[in-house]
Amino acid sequence: MHDSLSVAKLINGYILKGNALDMFRLSVKATSE
């Protein structure tokens, strides 16, 4: 059973990874134009 703190950390980690991926895609798009 997970406690809410570890679940929140997990969700936070996924959000940060998603943001980093978006920033990476944006920078690739900017350099390819």
N, C-alpha and C positions, 0 to 999 in steps of 0.2 A: 504493500500500500504506500502510495506517495503522499508526502505531506505537501501542503499548498506552496510552501517556499520553493521546494525543488521543482515543482510543476511550473511555477512562475519563472524560475531561472531558465528552464528548458524552453518555454515559450519566448522569453526574452532573447535567448540565443538564436532561435529560429528567425525572429524578426531582424536581429542584427545581421545575420547571414543573408537574409533576403535583401536588406538595404545595401549591403556591400555588393551583392550581385547586380542590383539595379545600377549602382554607381559605376561598376565595371562596364556594363552594357552601354551606358551613356557615354563614357569616355572612349570606348571603342568606336561608337557611332560618330563621335565628334572628330576622331583622328582619321576615320576612313573617308570623311567628306572632303 
